[in-house]
Amino acid sequence: MDSKRDSKREFVDSLMARIREEVEFGIAELEEQGPVTMDQIEEVVERAKTLIGRELAQRIVDRQPDDPANQSRCPACGDGGRLHSRARRLLLTRHGEIALCRRWYRCGCGHSFSPLDQRLGLDACSTTLWVRGLVAEWAAERTFQATAKDLWRSRGLVVSESTVERIAVACGTRLQEHEAAAGAEYEAGVLPEPIHQPDTLYLSMDGVYAPLRDAWKKDGSAGKLECRAGECKIGMAYEITTDRQGRPRIAWREYTATFGDISTFRPLMGALANRCGVSRARRLVFLADTLACNWNLAADYFPDAVQIVDWRHAVSHLETVVEDFFGADTEPGRRWLAERKAELWEGQAAAVSEAVLALPSLPQETAVQAETRRREGEYFHNHRHRMRYAQFREEGYQIGSGVMEASCRTVVNQRLDQSGMHWRQVTADKMVALRAALLSTTKPNLTAFCTAPN
């Protein structure tokens, strides 16, 4: 009989004997305990699964042929590296930790390598790509400490809190680099094929704050902890559909996010819009608050878009006028606000502007009141073309940016602004890049962004 078949049969027989031994041990352990609970049964079964998986992975790896020659081609320079020693490495896989003992070569160019590592598709990290992808995904949703605990409880994987952070940040870095490259291509006029073909594409952007800090150590050796509020800019592209009751729902959404300045954000927003089919959309809507940077971006990148000021943001300006001129929760103030909101709802922003400017001067008018009259009157006048709410509703457009505001909480606050948290900006930037990618409808394959740097 063929010796190779004999070897394979021996391997399988040996493995089955090991599996039988582990299963018999687990059953005997349960029988010794007498009546058992379902929790005890699950614990024994899970332990057996973990041990069997690790044993199988280890034995298959041990069967992989290593390079028998004293020289091997160097992957860095192409010259011949010379055999130096046999080196052992520990690798954390989805089934637990296994050991590799393989031949180790050194080249005159200074590069050291293992041909077996290359054949197995391993990089320099001590974890497999699958483990890193899982760690990054979980770390985007929960704290680094909770991720480490959950990996142990649910998978039996021992990963330190610092390793969790390192993996998540590294993955976020790759995603951020990928986005930056797409933004640079967009600025250069290189436009990849879109992933969507929307009928009406909505674009929106907003900012949300998270607690940032400078260099600091828990032992106080780097000085006193000083936290500050840092703004994260979030861009969103989405399409609206309706449910069976005719209520609007999000059909799909894509995000981009950065703690960088507006010059960093602009190409990211442009690339996001292109990826989501801005060139294919039958109708394009830019919906935001009235910060100048929003409308400058819209004018530069999306000049054909219908521009809409968020309804709630416009109403908040009326509420400011009421508070400064009538006082909070007064009957005249409520009546004036109701009249102005009715005008605004019908798209009569010019009339609202006139009503604000026509507010009578009070006998002891303050500088604040005078400034409010001037500022808010100009506000409604300058944005009147973006407040044609009756026309927008008639044409089927959404006039509120509640989707964007909810996204700010989802992308940033739920992960970065929990009790007691403070972040270095560089770390926070990588984490929002990771969360923006995972919370988008078109989620990336994280293992593609978890490779070790060259």
C-alpha positions in Angstrom: 0.0 0.0 0.0 1.2 3.6 -0.7 3.3 5.0 2.1 1.7 8.4 1.8 -1.8 6.9 2.3 -0.5 4.9 5.3 0.8 8.2 6.7 -2.5 10.0 6.2 -4.4 7.0 7.7 -2.1 7.0 10.7 -2.6 10.7 11.1 -6.4 10.4 11.1 -6.4 7.4 13.4 -4.1 9.2 15.9 -6.3 12.3 15.8 -9.5 10.2 16.2 -8.0 8.5 19.2 -7.2 11.9 20.7 -10.7 13.1 20.1 -12.2 9.9 21.6 -10.0 10.3 24.6 -11.2 13.9 25.2 -14.8 13.0 24.7 -14.6 10.0 27.1 -12.9 12.2 29.6 -15.7 14.8 29.4 -18.4 12.2 29.7 -16.7 10.5 32.7 -16.3 13.9 34.4 -20.1 14.5 34.1 -21.0 11.0 35.3 -18.8 11.5 38.4 -20.8 14.6 39.3 -24.1 12.7 39.3 -27.1 14.9 38.3 -25.8 17.7 36.1 -27.1 21.0 34.9 -27.3 22.2 31.3 -24.6 24.8 32.1 -22.2 22.0 33.2 -22.9 20.0 30.0 -22.3 23.1 27.8 -19.0 23.8 29.6 -17.7 20.3 29.1 -18.7 20.3 25.4 -17.2 23.7 24.8 -13.9 22.7 26.4 -13.8 19.6 24.2 -14.5 21.6 21.1 -11.8 24.0 21.9 -9.2 21.3 22.7 -10.1 19.2 19.6 -10.0 22.3 17.3 -6.6 23.3 18.6 -5.3 19.7 18.4 -6.4 19.4 14.8 -4.9 22.7 13.8 -1.6 21.9 15.5 -1.3 18.5 13.9 -2.1 19.8 10.4 0.5 22.5 10.8 3.0 20.0 12.0 2.5 18.0 8.8 3.4 20.9 6.6 6.7 20.4 4.8 9.5 22.8 5.6 12.2 23.9 3.2 15.0 21.3 3.5 17.7 23.3 1.8 20.5 25.2 3.5 19.7 28.2 1.3 16.3 29.8 0.3 15.3 32.7 -1.8 15.0 35.9 0.2 11.6 37.5 -0.3 13.1 41.0 0.3 15.9 41.1 -2.2 15.7 37.9 -4.1 19.2 36.7 -3.1 19.8 33.4 -1.3 19.4 33.5 2.5 21.3 31.0 4.5 19.9 28.6 7.1 20.5 30.0 10.6 18.6 27.9 13.0 15.2 26.3 13.8 13.0 28.9 15.4 9.8 28.4 17.4 6.9 30.8 17.3 3.5 30.8 19.0 0.5 31.7 16.9 -3.0 32.6 18.3 -5.6 31.1 15.9 -9.4 31.0 16.1 -9.0 27.6 17.8 -6.4 28.7 20.3 -2.7 29.0 20.5 -0.5 26.6 18.5 3.3 26.3 18.1 5.3 26.3 14.9 8.9 25.0 14.8 10.4 25.9 11.4 13.7 26.6 9.7 14.9 30.2 10.0 17.0 31.9 7.3 19.1 35.1 7.3 20.1 37.0 4.2 23.0 39.4 3.6 20.5 42.2 3.0 19.6 42.0 6.7 16.2 40.3 6.2 15.3 37.2 8.2 12.5 34.9 7.1 10.9 31.5 7.2 9.7 29.8 4.0 7.1 27.9 5.9 5.6 31.1 7.3 5.4 32.4 3.7 3.6 29.2 2.5 1.2 29.4 5.4 0.4 33.0 4.5 1.6 34.3 7.9 2.9 37.8 8.5 5.0 39.0 11.5 2.0 39.2 13.9 1.4 36.7 16.6 -2.3 36.3 15.7 -3.9 35.1 12.5 -5.8 37.4 10.2 -9.1 35.9 11.2 -8.4 36.6 14.9 -7.4 40.2 14.1 -10.5 40.8 12.1 -12.7 39.5 15.0 -10.8 41.6 17.6 -11.1 44.7 15.5 -14.8 44.2 14.9 -15.5 43.6 18.6 -13.2 46.5 19.7 -15.2 48.8 17.5 -18.3 48.0 19.5 -17.1 47.7 23.1 -14.2 48.8 25.3 -10.8 47.2 24.8 -11.1 45.6 28.3 -14.6 44.2 27.6 -13.3 42.8 24.2 -10.5 41.0 25.9 -12.9 39.4 28.4 -15.4 38.4 25.9 -12.8 36.8 23.7 -11.8 34.6 26.6 -15.4 33.8 27.7 -16.9 33.1 24.3 -13.9 31.8 22.3 -11.3 30.8 24.9 -8.8 33.2 23.2 -6.3 34.9 25.5 -5.7 38.4 24.2 -4.5 41.2 26.4 -6.3 44.6 26.6 -3.2 46.3 25.1 -3.1 43.8 22.2 -6.8 44.4 21.5 -6.1 48.2 21.3 -3.1 47.7 19.1 -5.0 45.5 16.6 -8.0 47.8 16.5 -5.9 50.9 15.9 -3.8 49.1 13.3 -6.9 48.1 11.4 -8.3 51.6 11.7 -5.1 53.0 10.3 -5.3 50.8 7.2 -8.9 51.8 6.7 -8.0 55.5 7.1 -5.1 55.1 4.6 -7.5 53.5 2.2 -10.0 56.4 2.6 -7.3 59.0 2.2 -6.1 57.4 -1.0 -9.6 57.4 -2.3 -9.9 61.0 -1.4 -6.7 61.9 -3.2 -7.9 60.1 -6.3 -11.2 62.0 -6.1 -9.3 65.3 -6.0 -7.2 64.2 -8.9 -10.3 63.3 -11.0 -9.9 59.6 -10.8 -13.4 58.3 -10.1 -13.8 54.6 -9.4 -17.1 52.8 -10.3 -19.8 53.6 -7.8 -21.2 50.8 -5.6 -24.8 52.2 -5.6 -27.2 53.6 -8.2 -29.6 55.6 -6.1 -32.7 57.4 -7.3 -32.5 60.2 -4.7 -29.2 60.5 -3.0 -29.0 62.4 0.3 -25.7 63.9 1.5 -25.2 65.3 4.9 -22.4 66.3 7.3 -22.2 67.3 10.9 -19.8 67.5 13.8 -19.8 65.9 17.2 -17.5 66.2 20.2 -15.6 63.6 22.1 -13.1 63.8 25.0 -9.5 64.1 23.8 -6.2 64.4 25.7 -2.6 65.0 25.1 0.2 62.6 26.1 -0.4 61.2 29.6 0.4 58.3 31.8 -1.5 56.8 34.7 1.4 57.1 37.1 1.5 60.9 36.5 5.0 60.8 35.0 3.9 62.6 31.8 2.1 65.4 33.7 -1.4 66.2 34.8 -4.3 64.7 32.8 -5.9 67.5 30.7 -9.0 66.7 28.6 -10.5 68.8 25.9 -13.5 68.5 23.6 -12.3 67.5 20.1 -14.7 67.7 17.1 -15.2 64.7 14.9 -16.6 65.5 11.4 -19.0 62.9 10.0 -20.1 62.6 6.5 -23.1 60.5 5.4 -24.6 59.4 2.1 -28.0 57.6 2.2 -31.2 56.8 0.4 -34.7 56.9 1.8 -37.4 54.3 1.2 -40.9 53.9 2.7 -42.4 51.0 4.7 -45.8 49.5 4.2 -47.4 52.3 6.2 -45.7 55.0 4.1 -43.2 56.0 6.7 -39.7 57.0 5.6 -36.9 54.5 6.3 -33.2 54.3 5.5 -32.6 52.0 2.6 -28.9 52.1 3.0 -26.2 54.4 4.5 -22.5 54.9 4.1 -20.2 56.9 6.5 -16.9 58.7 6.7 -15.5 60.2 9.9 -12.3 62.1 11.0 -11.0 64.2 13.8 -8.9 66.1 11.1 -9.7 69.6 10.0 -12.0 70.6 7.2 -9.3 70.3 4.6 -8.8 66.6 5.6 -12.6 66.0 5.6 -13.5 67.5 2.2 -11.9 64.9 -0.1 -13.2 62.1 2.1 -16.7 63.5 1.6 -16.2 63.8 -2.1 -15.0 60.2 -2.4 -17.9 59.0 -0.3 -20.4 60.7 -2.5 -18.7 59.3 -5.6 -18.7 55.8 -4.2 -22.4 56.0 -3.4 -23.4 57.0 -6.9 -23.6 60.8 -6.9 -23.0 60.8 -10.7 -25.9 58.3 -11.2 -28.5 59.7 -8.9 -31.6 61.2 -10.6 -31.9 63.7 -7.7 -29.2 64.9 -5.3 -30.0 66.6 -1.9 -27.5 68.2 0.4 -29.1 68.5 3.9 -27.2 70.1 6.7 -27.1 72.9 9.3 -26.0 76.4 8.3 -22.2 76.3 9.0 -20.4 78.0 6.2 -18.1 75.1 5.6 -21.1 72.9 4.8 -22.3 75.1 2.0 -18.8 75.9 0.7 -18.3 72.1 0.3 -21.7 71.7 -1.3 -20.9 74.5 -3.8 -17.5 73.2 -4.7 -18.3 69.5 -5.0 -22.1 69.2 -5.5 -23.2 72.4 -7.3 -26.3 70.7 -8.8 -27.6 69.5 -5.4 -30.8 70.7 -3.9 -29.7 72.5 -0.7 -31.9 72.2 2.4 -31.3 73.6 5.9 -32.3 71.1 8.5 -35.8 72.0 9.8 -35.0 71.5 13.4 -31.9 73.7 13.2 -33.9 76.5 11.6 -36.5 76.3 14.4 -33.8 76.5 17.0 -32.9 80.0 15.7 -36.5 81.1 16.2 -36.4 79.7 19.8 -33.3 81.8 20.4 -35.2 84.9 19.3 -38.1 84.0 21.6 -35.8 83.5 24.6 -34.0 86.8 24.2 -37.0 88.9 23.4 -40.0 87.3 25.2 -38.4 85.1 27.9 -38.6 81.3 28.3 -42.1 79.8 28.4 -44.3 83.0 28.1 -47.6 83.2 26.3 -46.5 86.0 23.9 -43.4 84.1 23.1 -45.3 80.8 22.4 -47.7 82.7 20.2 -45.0 84.5 18.3 -43.0 81.2 17.8 -46.1 79.4 16.6 -46.8 82.1 14.0 -43.2 82.1 12.7 -43.0 78.3 12.5 -46.2 78.2 10.5 -44.7 80.7 8.1 -41.4 78.8 7.9 -43.3 75.5 7.3 -44.9 77.1 4.3 -41.5 78.2 3.0 -41.9 81.9 3.8 -38.4 82.4 5.2 -38.4 86.0 3.9 -41.5 86.8 6.0 -39.9 85.2 9.0 -36.8 87.4 8.4 -39.0 90.5 8.2 -40.8 89.5 11.4 -37.5 89.1 13.3 -36.2 92.5 12.0 -39.5 94.2 12.9 -39.4 93.2 16.6 -39.9 96.5 18.4 -37.0 98.0 20.3 -37.5 97.5 24.1 -37.2 100.5 26.4 -34.1 99.0 28.0 -32.9 96.9 25.1 -29.6 95.1 25.6 -26.7 94.7 23.2 -27.5 91.0 23.1 -31.1 91.6 22.0 -30.0 94.0 19.3 -27.4 91.5 18.0 -30.0 88.7 18.1 -32.4 90.8 16.0 -29.7 91.6 13.4 -28.1 88.1 13.3 -31.2 86.1 13.2 -32.9 88.4 10.7 -29.9 88.0 8.4 -29.9 84.3 9.0 -33.4 83.6 7.6 -32.8 86.1 4.8 -29.5 84.6 3.7 -30.8 81.0 3.8 -34.3 81.6 2.4 -33.5 79.6 -0.8 -32.6 76.6 1.4 -35.8 77.0 3.5 -38.4 76.4 0.8 -39.9 73.8 3.0 -43.4 73.6 1.4 -41.8 73.1 -2.1 -39.4 70.5 -0.7 -42.1 68.5 0.9 -44.2 68.7 -2.2 -41.3 67.3 -4.2 -40.9 64.4 -1.7 -37.6 65.6 0.0 -36.8 65.0 3.6 -36.3 68.3 5.4 -34.9 67.1 8.7 -31.4 65.8 9.5 -32.4 63.5 12.3 -30.7 60.7 10.5 -27.5 62.6 10.6 -27.8 63.6 14.3 -28.5 59.9 15.2 -25.4 58.9 13.2 -23.3 61.3 15.3 -24.3 59.4 18.4 -23.9 56.0 16.8 -20.5 56.5 15.1 -18.9 58.6 17.9 -20.7 58.9 21.2 -21.7 55.3 21.8 -18.1 54.2 21.7 -15.8 57.2 22.4 -17.8 59.2 24.9 -18.6 56.7 27.6 -18.2 57.5 31.2 -14.5 58.2 32.2 -13.2 57.9 28.7 -10.5 60.1 27.2 -8.5 59.5 24.0 -5.4 60.6 22.3 -6.6 62.1 19.0 -4.6 59.7 16.9 -6.2 56.8 18.6 -9.7 58.3 18.4 -9.2 59.0 14.7 -8.5 55.4 13.9 -11.4 54.2 16.0 -14.0 56.4 14.2 -12.6 55.3 10.9 -13.1 51.7 12.0 -16.6 52.4 13.3 -17.7 54.4 10.2 -16.7 51.5 8.0 -18.4 48.8 10.1 -21.6 50.9 10.6 -22.0 51.5 6.9 -24.3 49.2 4.9 -21.5 48.0 2.7 -19.2 46.6 5.4 -15.5 45.9 4.5 -13.8 42.6 4.9 -11.7 43.6 7.9 -9.1 40.8 7.4 -8.0 42.7 4.3 -7.1 45.7 6.6 -5.5 43.7 9.3 -2.2 42.7 7.6 1.0 43.6 9.4 2.9 46.7 7.9 5.8 45.9 5.5 
